[in-house]
Amino acid sequence: MVDVSGKAEILREATAKGTIRLKPETVNLIKEGKTAKGDPLYTAKIAGILAAKKTSELVPLCHPLPLTNVEVEAKIMDKTTVEVTATVKTKAQTGVEMEALTAVSAALLTIWDMVKQYEKDAAGQYPATAIEDIHVVKKLKQV
């Protein structure tokens, strides 16, 4: 781990985003609330929050941080795309980008898990499904 003991505790915030591309039929099932495992968007929010809190257990060299807020939003963007956004805050000696990225990743994986049964084509393949473009969109520090 990097030694951050000489750094001041300040308010830190990071926002990350990512998407999952699905078949239009699958997105319609989500919209209509007809997925067998329940609501993928709501479940993804919970998964993202839990993942942010456990980041230091999942990513070997991350510092465990006292998170003060985690917000995860999962929304349908168009007929084939669901976007997840996570914003994480702390007052600590190091930033929360990894927590925001982990939240987005876990939320997208949760969506995938909850709808994968609808994504197969006639040959049993997943032709259109893809988790894409997970990235940090904002990082703030306030002294």
Secondary structure by P-SEA (a helix, b strand, c coil): ccccccccccbbbbbbbbbbbbcaaaaaaaaacccccccaaaaaaaaaaaaaaaccccccccccccccbbbbbbbbccccbbbbbbbbbbbcccccaaaaaaaaaaaaaaaaaaccccccccccccccccccccccccccccc
